[in-house]
Amino acid sequence: MRQNHFAKLEMLKKNKLAAGLLQERFPKVSGIVIQMRYYHRSRQLLMERTVNFCPSDYAYFKMGCMTRGCENGGFDLAVVINDLVKKGGKSAKGGLCCEGTSPELEAGHASIDYKISINYSARRSPGLKSPQLTSF
Ligand SMILES: [Zn+2]
């Protein structure tokens, strides 16, 4: 059991290192806020959680499944965040089901609703300023 826990921590560390830092992956992003609601079998609200990322954090967006006994489960928001940043979008909403499997757990044993907000650094290229605004 303890061994397993250590192996998991090592794995997490490796995954985080592989993901790189937020400021390296997304230099224009000044912060990301992920608000989540965890549900048991998509109905019963288990908990609410808000996670903040700043540029010096790892760009690792896989949230663990809270269900006991769930192996390799979780909710990976990396794709959603990648797409959002690519589009320059500021927020996204959606839901995910845990893909973890275990003999005692049925599929869809847990799910989340998420809301992602992304802040971009205010620095703009001077060419973007409109003349009407500067004439005041
Ligand atoms: Zn799970």
Backbone and ligand atoms as CSV (ligand in chain L), in Angstrom:
chain,resi,resn,atom,element,x,y,z
A,1,MET,N,N,0.844,-1.208,0.000
A,1,MET,CA,C,0.000,0.000,0.000
A,1,MET,C,C,0.875,1.253,0.000
A,2,ARG,N,N,1.838,1.297,0.910
A,2,ARG,CA,C,2.723,2.428,1.016
A,2,ARG,C,C,3.573,2.566,-0.255
A,3,GLN,N,N,4.039,1.410,-0.717
A,3,GLN,CA,C,4.842,1.354,-1.930
A,3,GLN,C,C,4.071,1.967,-3.100
A,4,ASN,N,N,2.817,1.559,-3.169
A,4,ASN,CA,C,1.927,2.019,-4.220
A,4,ASN,C,C,1.771,3.541,-4.179
A,5,HIS,N,N,1.643,4.045,-2.968
A,5,HIS,CA,C,1.485,5.486,-2.774
A,5,HIS,C,C,2.717,6.231,-3.282
A,6,PHE,N,N,3.890,5.689,-2.950
A,6,PHE,CA,C,5.139,6.318,-3.395
A,6,PHE,C,C,5.264,6.278,-4.913
A,7,ALA,N,N,4.890,5.134,-5.474
A,7,ALA,CA,C,4.954,4.984,-6.927
A,7,ALA,C,C,4.059,6.022,-7.593
A,8,LYS,N,N,2.905,6.250,-6.997
A,8,LYS,CA,C,1.963,7.233,-7.542
A,8,LYS,C,C,2.548,8.643,-7.483
A,9,LEU,N,N,3.181,8.955,-6.347
A,9,LEU,CA,C,3.774,10.282,-6.184
A,9,LEU,C,C,4.885,10.497,-7.197
A,10,GLU,N,N,5.713,9.459,-7.404
A,10,GLU,CA,C,6.802,9.539,-8.366
A,10,GLU,C,C,6.256,9.791,-9.768
A,11,MET,N,N,5.195,9.064,-10.086
A,11,MET,CA,C,4.542,9.184,-11.386
A,11,MET,C,C,4.028,10.601,-11.594
A,12,LEU,N,N,3.389,11.144,-10.543
A,12,LEU,CA,C,2.832,12.485,-10.610
A,12,LEU,C,C,3.942,13.506,-10.858
A,13,LYS,N,N,5.066,13.303,-10.160
A,13,LYS,CA,C,6.200,14.208,-10.301
A,13,LYS,C,C,6.715,14.190,-11.742
A,14,LYS,N,N,6.831,12.998,-12.290
A,14,LYS,CA,C,7.300,12.843,-13.668
A,14,LYS,C,C,6.349,13.524,-14.643
A,15,ASN,N,N,5.058,13.288,-14.428
A,15,ASN,CA,C,4.054,13.882,-15.316
A,15,ASN,C,C,4.102,15.403,-15.271
A,16,LYS,N,N,4.297,15.928,-14.069
A,16,LYS,CA,C,4.347,17.385,-13.921
A,16,LYS,C,C,5.566,17.956,-14.629
A,17,LEU,N,N,6.696,17.286,-14.455
A,17,LEU,CA,C,7.918,17.744,-15.108
A,17,LEU,C,C,7.753,17.704,-16.624
A,18,ALA,N,N,7.108,16.635,-17.107
A,18,ALA,CA,C,6.904,16.488,-18.545
A,18,ALA,C,C,5.986,17.581,-19.087
A,19,ALA,N,N,5.028,18.008,-18.265
A,19,ALA,CA,C,4.080,19.040,-18.698
A,19,ALA,C,C,4.762,20.398,-18.832
A,20,GLY,N,N,5.809,20.639,-18.047
A,20,GLY,CA,C,6.504,21.914,-18.108
A,20,GLY,C,C,5.780,22.992,-17.328
A,21,LEU,N,N,6.396,24.164,-17.273
A,21,LEU,CA,C,5.801,25.264,-16.517
A,21,LEU,C,C,4.807,26.032,-17.385
A,22,LEU,N,N,3.836,26.589,-16.707
A,22,LEU,CA,C,2.805,27.372,-17.390
A,22,LEU,C,C,3.427,28.496,-18.228
A,23,GLN,N,N,4.420,29.179,-17.661
A,23,GLN,CA,C,5.015,30.311,-18.372
A,23,GLN,C,C,5.800,29.884,-19.613
A,24,GLU,N,N,6.209,28.605,-19.650
A,24,GLU,CA,C,6.896,28.089,-20.837
A,24,GLU,C,C,5.906,27.611,-21.891
A,25,ARG,N,N,4.873,26.905,-21.420
A,25,ARG,CA,C,3.874,26.369,-22.360
A,25,ARG,C,C,3.006,27.475,-22.939
A,26,PHE,N,N,2.549,28.373,-22.053
A,26,PHE,CA,C,1.636,29.433,-22.477
A,26,PHE,C,C,2.161,30.781,-21.974
A,27,PRO,N,N,3.135,31.355,-22.676
A,27,PRO,CA,C,3.778,32.592,-22.191
A,27,PRO,C,C,2.813,33.766,-22.027
A,28,LYS,N,N,1.717,33.782,-22.778
A,28,LYS,CA,C,0.793,34.919,-22.700
A,28,LYS,C,C,-0.176,34.817,-21.535
A,29,VAL,N,N,-0.245,33.648,-20.917
A,29,VAL,CA,C,-1.222,33.439,-19.853
A,29,VAL,C,C,-0.664,33.905,-18.513
A,30,SER,N,N,-1.444,34.739,-17.828
A,30,SER,CA,C,-0.986,35.231,-16.528
A,30,SER,C,C,-1.632,34.476,-15.375
A,31,GLY,N,N,-2.644,33.679,-15.691
A,31,GLY,CA,C,-3.271,32.892,-14.629
A,31,GLY,C,C,-4.435,32.061,-15.147
A,32,ILE,N,N,-4.650,30.926,-14.489
A,32,ILE,CA,C,-5.778,30.066,-14.842
A,32,ILE,C,C,-6.502,29.685,-13.554
A,33,VAL,N,N,-7.819,29.789,-13.588
A,33,VAL,CA,C,-8.625,29.349,-12.449
A,33,VAL,C,C,-9.542,28.226,-12.916
A,34,ILE,N,N,-9.497,27.114,-12.218
A,34,ILE,CA,C,-10.385,25.997,-12.542
A,34,ILE,C,C,-11.330,25.782,-11.369
A,35,GLN,N,N,-12.619,25.928,-11.631
A,35,GLN,CA,C,-13.632,25.656,-10.606
A,35,GLN,C,C,-14.285,24.323,-10.958
A,36,MET,N,N,-14.345,23.450,-9.977
A,36,MET,CA,C,-14.895,22.125,-10.245
A,36,MET,C,C,-15.926,21.733,-9.201
A,37,ARG,N,N,-16.896,20.950,-9.674
A,37,ARG,CA,C,-17.836,20.293,-8.772
A,37,ARG,C,C,-17.690,18.806,-9.005
A,38,TYR,N,N,-17.402,18.085,-7.959
A,38,TYR,CA,C,-17.273,16.637,-8.058
A,38,TYR,C,C,-18.610,15.995,-7.736
A,39,TYR,N,N,-19.001,15.054,-8.591
A,39,TYR,CA,C,-20.239,14.324,-8.358
A,39,TYR,C,C,-19.970,12.836,-8.213
A,40,HIS,N,N,-20.746,12.224,-7.341
A,40,HIS,CA,C,-20.731,10.782,-7.212
A,40,HIS,C,C,-21.782,10.246,-8.168
A,41,ARG,N,N,-21.374,9.435,-9.141
A,41,ARG,CA,C,-22.279,8.901,-10.169
A,41,ARG,C,C,-23.119,9.992,-10.812
A,42,SER,N,N,-22.491,11.110,-11.082
A,42,SER,CA,C,-23.086,12.231,-11.817
A,42,SER,C,C,-24.330,12.828,-11.150
A,43,ARG,N,N,-24.613,12.464,-9.905
A,43,ARG,CA,C,-25.798,13.031,-9.256
A,43,ARG,C,C,-25.464,13.708,-7.927
A,44,GLN,N,N,-24.910,12.938,-7.029
A,44,GLN,CA,C,-24.700,13.443,-5.687
A,44,GLN,C,C,-23.439,14.319,-5.619
A,45,LEU,N,N,-23.624,15.576,-5.229
A,45,LEU,CA,C,-22.490,16.493,-5.149
A,45,LEU,C,C,-21.572,16.101,-3.994
A,46,LEU,N,N,-20.328,15.804,-4.317
A,46,LEU,CA,C,-19.368,15.409,-3.285
A,46,LEU,C,C,-18.640,16.613,-2.711
A,47,MET,N,N,-18.103,17.432,-3.593
A,47,MET,CA,C,-17.370,18.597,-3.116
A,47,MET,C,C,-17.183,19.610,-4.237
A,48,GLU,N,N,-16.852,20.834,-3.826
A,48,GLU,CA,C,-16.502,21.860,-4.789
A,48,GLU,C,C,-15.069,22.250,-4.542
A,49,ARG,N,N,-14.396,22.579,-5.598
A,49,ARG,CA,C,-12.975,22.848,-5.460
A,49,ARG,C,C,-12.569,23.891,-6.499
A,50,THR,N,N,-11.719,24.804,-6.088
A,50,THR,CA,C,-11.177,25.794,-7.008
A,50,THR,C,C,-9.656,25.684,-6.983
A,51,VAL,N,N,-9.062,25.581,-8.154
A,51,VAL,CA,C,-7.609,25.479,-8.241
A,51,VAL,C,C,-7.079,26.642,-9.062
A,52,ASN,N,N,-6.097,27.339,-8.505
A,52,ASN,CA,C,-5.483,28.474,-9.184
A,52,ASN,C,C,-4.105,28.106,-9.709
A,53,PHE,N,N,-3.836,28.520,-10.935
A,53,PHE,CA,C,-2.502,28.307,-11.494
A,53,PHE,C,C,-1.876,29.663,-11.793
A,54,CYS,N,N,-0.614,29.820,-11.421
A,54,CYS,CA,C,0.106,31.015,-11.808
A,54,CYS,C,C,1.246,30.598,-12.747
A,55,PRO,N,N,1.885,31.580,-13.421
A,55,PRO,CA,C,2.865,31.222,-14.459
A,55,PRO,C,C,4.004,30.310,-13.985
A,56,SER,N,N,4.329,30.343,-12.710
A,56,SER,CA,C,5.440,29.517,-12.225
A,56,SER,C,C,4.989,28.108,-11.821
A,57,ASP,N,N,3.700,27.816,-11.963
A,57,ASP,CA,C,3.196,26.468,-11.661
A,57,ASP,C,C,3.381,25.541,-12.855
A,58,TYR,N,N,3.344,24.252,-12.579
A,58,TYR,CA,C,3.389,23.279,-13.667
A,58,TYR,C,C,2.083,23.304,-14.444
A,59,ALA,N,N,2.213,23.179,-15.756
A,59,ALA,CA,C,1.026,23.158,-16.621
A,59,ALA,C,C,0.443,21.756,-16.651
A,60,TYR,N,N,0.123,21.263,-15.480
A,60,TYR,CA,C,-0.414,19.912,-15.348
A,60,TYR,C,C,-1.850,20.017,-14.884
A,61,PHE,N,N,-2.774,19.623,-15.739
A,61,PHE,CA,C,-4.175,19.900,-15.464
A,61,PHE,C,C,-5.019,18.651,-15.256
A,62,LYS,N,N,-4.367,17.592,-14.843
A,62,LYS,CA,C,-5.146,16.396,-14.566
A,62,LYS,C,C,-5.539,16.378,-13.091
A,63,MET,N,N,-6.840,16.388,-12.849
A,63,MET,CA,C,-7.345,16.398,-11.483
A,63,MET,C,C,-7.666,14.975,-11.053
A,64,GLY,N,N,-7.269,14.633,-9.868
A,64,GLY,CA,C,-7.469,13.273,-9.393
A,64,GLY,C,C,-8.930,12.949,-9.125
A,65,CYS,N,N,-9.246,11.683,-9.237
A,65,CYS,CA,C,-10.586,11.214,-8.888
A,65,CYS,C,C,-10.611,11.043,-7.370
A,66,MET,N,N,-11.729,11.434,-6.762
A,66,MET,CA,C,-11.810,11.385,-5.303
A,66,MET,C,C,-12.335,10.040,-4.798
A,67,THR,N,N,-12.646,9.140,-5.731
A,67,THR,CA,C,-13.248,7.871,-5.323
A,67,THR,C,C,-12.189,6.901,-4.809
A,68,ARG,N,N,-12.446,6.371,-3.636
A,68,ARG,CA,C,-11.515,5.425,-3.045
A,68,ARG,C,C,-11.429,4.164,-3.912
A,69,GLY,N,N,-10.225,3.707,-4.152
A,69,GLY,CA,C,-10.053,2.479,-4.926
A,69,GLY,C,C,-9.977,2.708,-6.422
A,70,CYS,N,N,-10.132,3.958,-6.849
A,70,CYS,CA,C,-10.071,4.250,-8.282
A,70,CYS,C,C,-8.619,4.329,-8.719
A,71,GLU,N,N,-8.231,3.462,-9.639
A,71,GLU,CA,C,-6.854,3.443,-10.129
A,71,GLU,C,C,-6.776,4.135,-11.480
A,72,ASN,N,N,-5.759,4.954,-11.634
A,72,ASN,CA,C,-5.498,5.640,-12.918
A,72,ASN,C,C,-6.662,6.500,-13.390
A,73,GLY,N,N,-7.541,6.833,-12.482
A,73,GLY,CA,C,-8.672,7.657,-12.874
A,73,GLY,C,C,-8.329,9.128,-12.783
A,74,GLY,N,N,-9.298,9.955,-13.086
A,74,GLY,CA,C,-9.097,11.378,-12.983
A,74,GLY,C,C,-9.748,12.103,-14.137
A,75,PHE,N,N,-9.548,13.399,-14.123
A,75,PHE,CA,C,-10.195,14.260,-15.097
A,75,PHE,C,C,-9.134,15.147,-15.720
A,76,ASP,N,N,-8.813,14.873,-16.978
A,76,ASP,CA,C,-7.734,15.613,-17.609
A,76,ASP,C,C,-8.281,16.806,-18.390
A,77,LEU,N,N,-7.949,17.997,-17.905
A,77,LEU,CA,C,-8.444,19.218,-18.546
A,77,LEU,C,C,-7.420,19.812,-19.509
A,78,ALA,N,N,-6.320,19.092,-19.738
A,78,ALA,CA,C,-5.231,19.626,-20.576
A,78,ALA,C,C,-5.722,19.974,-21.984
A,79,VAL,N,N,-6.519,19.084,-22.573
A,79,VAL,CA,C,-6.979,19.313,-23.951
A,79,VAL,C,C,-7.858,20.560,-24.015
A,80,VAL,N,N,-8.776,20.669,-23.045
A,80,VAL,CA,C,-9.682,21.814,-23.000
A,80,VAL,C,C,-8.892,23.117,-22.877
A,81,ILE,N,N,-7.901,23.114,-21.980
A,81,ILE,CA,C,-7.124,24.328,-21.744
A,81,ILE,C,C,-6.238,24.655,-22.944
A,82,ASN,N,N,-5.645,23.623,-23.550
A,82,ASN,CA,C,-4.847,23.830,-24.763
A,82,ASN,C,C,-5.649,24.523,-25.850
A,83,ASP,N,N,-6.839,23.983,-26.105
A,83,ASP,CA,C,-7.706,24.540,-27.148
A,83,ASP,C,C,-8.097,25.974,-26.832
A,84,LEU,N,N,-8.431,26.200,-25.567
A,84,LEU,CA,C,-8.890,27.516,-25.139
A,84,LEU,C,C,-7.787,28.565,-25.337
A,85,VAL,N,N,-6.573,28.220,-24.927
A,85,VAL,CA,C,-5.465,29.164,-25.058
A,85,VAL,C,C,-5.157,29.408,-26.537
A,86,LYS,N,N,-5.230,28.346,-27.335
A,86,LYS,CA,C,-4.967,28.469,-28.771
A,86,LYS,C,C,-5.911,29.472,-29.409
A,87,LYS,N,N,-7.183,29.437,-28.971
A,87,LYS,CA,C,-8.199,30.344,-29.519
A,87,LYS,C,C,-8.142,31.717,-28.878
A,88,GLY,N,N,-7.389,31.845,-27.801
A,88,GLY,CA,C,-7.364,33.089,-27.057
A,88,GLY,C,C,-8.626,33.277,-26.232
A,89,GLY,N,N,-9.328,32.192,-25.982
A,89,GLY,CA,C,-10.570,32.254,-25.227
A,89,GLY,C,C,-10.333,32.509,-23.754
A,90,LYS,N,N,-11.350,33.076,-23.106
A,90,LYS,CA,C,-11.189,33.420,-21.694
A,90,LYS,C,C,-11.873,32.469,-20.750
A,91,SER,N,N,-12.876,31.749,-21.228
A,91,SER,CA,C,-13.522,30.809,-20.320
A,91,SER,C,C,-14.172,29.658,-21.075
A,92,ALA,N,N,-14.338,28.567,-20.376
A,92,ALA,CA,C,-14.988,27.387,-20.946
A,92,ALA,C,C,-15.683,26.638,-19.827
A,93,LYS,N,N,-16.759,25.961,-20.206
A,93,LYS,CA,C,-17.508,25.153,-19.244
A,93,LYS,C,C,-17.728,23.778,-19.840
A,94,GLY,N,N,-17.892,22.802,-18.985
A,94,GLY,CA,C,-18.184,21.479,-19.504
A,94,GLY,C,C,-18.233,20.452,-18.391
A,95,GLY,N,N,-18.214,19.209,-18.810
A,95,GLY,CA,C,-18.233,18.129,-17.835
A,95,GLY,C,C,-17.407,16.959,-18.318
A,96,LEU,N,N,-16.921,16.176,-17.384
A,96,LEU,CA,C,-16.120,14.992,-17.709
A,96,LEU,C,C,-16.501,13.849,-16.777
A,97,CYS,N,N,-16.350,12.640,-17.292
A,97,CYS,CA,C,-16.525,11.455,-16.461
A,97,CYS,C,C,-15.161,10.843,-16.172
A,98,CYS,N,N,-15.042,10.263,-15.005
A,98,CYS,CA,C,-13.791,9.587,-14.675
A,98,CYS,C,C,-13.637,8.347,-15.556
A,99,GLU,N,N,-12.425,8.186,-16.095
A,99,GLU,CA,C,-12.178,7.038,-16.967
A,99,GLU,C,C,-11.481,5.907,-16.224
A,100,GLY,N,N,-11.306,6.103,-14.931
A,100,GLY,CA,C,-10.613,5.088,-14.150
A,100,GLY,C,C,-11.394,3.787,-14.078
A,101,THR,N,N,-10.658,2.704,-14.024
A,101,THR,CA,C,-11.320,1.410,-13.921
A,101,THR,C,C,-10.778,0.652,-12.730
A,102,SER,N,N,-11.594,-0.140,-12.169
A,102,SER,CA,C,-11.226,-0.957,-11.029
A,102,SER,C,C,-12.321,-2.004,-10.894
A,103,PRO,N,N,-11.974,-3.227,-10.460
A,103,PRO,CA,C,-12.990,-4.286,-10.373
A,103,PRO,C,C,-14.216,-3.881,-9.559
A,104,GLU,N,N,-14.004,-3.073,-8.498
A,104,GLU,CA,C,-15.140,-2.740,-7.629
A,104,GLU,C,C,-15.925,-1.528,-8.111
A,105,LEU,N,N,-15.377,-0.826,-9.103
A,105,LEU,CA,C,-16.030,0.417,-9.501
A,105,LEU,C,C,-16.668,0.301,-10.868
A,106,GLU,N,N,-17.875,0.788,-10.968
A,106,GLU,CA,C,-18.536,0.780,-12.263
A,106,GLU,C,C,-18.061,1.994,-13.069
A,107,ALA,N,N,-18.269,1.913,-14.371
A,107,ALA,CA,C,-17.950,3.056,-15.217
A,107,ALA,C,C,-18.880,4.200,-14.850
A,108,GLY,N,N,-18.360,5.405,-14.907
A,108,GLY,CA,C,-19.181,6.556,-14.561
A,108,GLY,C,C,-19.431,6.683,-13.075
A,109,HIS,N,N,-18.503,6.169,-12.256
A,109,HIS,CA,C,-18.671,6.254,-10.802
A,109,HIS,C,C,-18.466,7.671,-10.290
A,110,ALA,N,N,-17.854,8.497,-11.103
A,110,ALA,CA,C,-17.624,9.876,-10.681
A,110,ALA,C,C,-17.580,10.783,-11.900
A,111,SER,N,N,-17.988,12.027,-11.697
A,111,SER,CA,C,-17.922,12.993,-12.789
A,111,SER,C,C,-17.709,14.386,-12.213
A,112,ILE,N,N,-17.320,15.309,-13.081
A,112,ILE,CA,C,-17.175,16.698,-12.636
A,112,ILE,C,C,-17.846,17.639,-13.635
A,113,ASP,N,N,-18.241,18.772,-13.112
A,113,ASP,CA,C,-18.561,19.935,-13.938
A,113,ASP,C,C,-17.407,20.887,-13.745
A,114,TYR,N,N,-16.962,21.504,-14.818
A,114,TYR,CA,C,-15.859,22.446,-14.638
A,114,TYR,C,C,-16.164,23.777,-15.306
A,115,LYS,N,N,-15.512,24.788,-14.758
A,115,LYS,CA,C,-15.524,26.105,-15.378
A,115,LYS,C,C,-14.095,26.606,-15.335
A,116,ILE,N,N,-13.584,26.951,-16.491
A,116,ILE,CA,C,-12.194,27.390,-16.570
A,116,ILE,C,C,-12.161,28.861,-16.964
A,117,SER,N,N,-11.371,29.638,-16.239
A,117,SER,CA,C,-11.180,31.041,-16.599
A,117,SER,C,C,-9.701,31.280,-16.818
A,118,ILE,N,N,-9.377,31.929,-17.924
A,118,ILE,CA,C,-7.972,32.192,-18.238
A,118,ILE,C,C,-7.741,33.689,-18.337
A,119,ASN,N,N,-6.698,34.139,-17.660
A,119,ASN,CA,C,-6.291,35.535,-17.761
A,119,ASN,C,C,-5.026,35.635,-18.597
A,120,TYR,N,N,-5.011,36.615,-19.454
A,120,TYR,CA,C,-3.832,36.836,-20.285
A,120,TYR,C,C,-3.132,38.096,-19.799
A,121,SER,N,N,-1.814,38.111,-19.981
A,121,SER,CA,C,-1.081,39.286,-19.523
A,121,SER,C,C,-1.495,40.484,-20.367
A,122,ALA,N,N,-1.542,41.652,-19.719
A,122,ALA,CA,C,-2.131,42.840,-20.327
A,122,ALA,C,C,-1.261,43.447,-21.429
A,123,ARG,N,N,-0.028,43.005,-21.509
A,123,ARG,CA,C,0.873,43.574,-22.515
A,123,ARG,C,C,0.303,43.402,-23.921
A,124,ARG,N,N,0.201,44.485,-24.648
A,124,ARG,CA,C,-0.293,44.406,-26.023
A,124,ARG,C,C,0.749,45.024,-26.930
A,125,SER,N,N,0.671,44.637,-28.172
A,125,SER,CA,C,1.566,45.297,-29.115
A,125,SER,C,C,0.979,46.681,-29.398
A,126,PRO,N,N,1.818,47.703,-29.557
A,126,PRO,CA,C,1.338,49.086,-29.728
A,126,PRO,C,C,0.419,49.229,-30.932
A,127,GLY,N,N,0.589,48.400,-31.933
A,127,GLY,CA,C,-0.207,48.475,-33.147
A,127,GLY,C,C,-1.686,48.233,-32.919
A,128,LEU,N,N,-2.036,47.644,-31.784
A,128,LEU,CA,C,-3.430,47.296,-31.531
A,128,LEU,C,C,-4.246,48.470,-30.989
A,129,LYS,N,N,-3.576,49.520,-30.549
A,129,LYS,CA,C,-4.301,50.650,-29.963
A,129,LYS,C,C,-5.104,51.388,-31.002
A,130,SER,N,N,-6.321,51.681,-30.659
A,130,SER,CA,C,-7.142,52.373,-31.653
A,130,SER,C,C,-6.953,53.880,-31.500
A,131,PRO,N,N,-6.913,54.636,-32.612
A,131,PRO,CA,C,-6.655,56.088,-32.573
A,131,PRO,C,C,-7.727,56.840,-31.806
A,132,GLN,N,N,-8.964,56.387,-31.862
A,132,GLN,CA,C,-10.052,57.072,-31.159
A,132,GLN,C,C,-9.812,57.133,-29.664
A,133,LEU,N,N,-9.239,56.074,-29.142
A,133,LEU,CA,C,-9.037,56.008,-27.707
A,133,LEU,C,C,-7.910,56.911,-27.238
A,134,THR,N,N,-6.890,57.083,-28.081
A,134,THR,CA,C,-5.736,57.876,-27.651
A,134,THR,C,C,-5.988,59.375,-27.881
A,135,SER,N,N,-7.029,59.759,-28.630
A,135,SER,CA,C,-7.205,61.171,-28.959
A,135,SER,C,C,-7.791,61.975,-27.795
A,136,PHE,N,N,-8.197,61.319,-26.730
A,136,PHE,CA,C,-8.771,62.059,-25.598
A,136,PHE,C,C,-7.765,62.887,-24.839
L,1,ZN,ZN,ZN,-12.481,7.463,-10.667
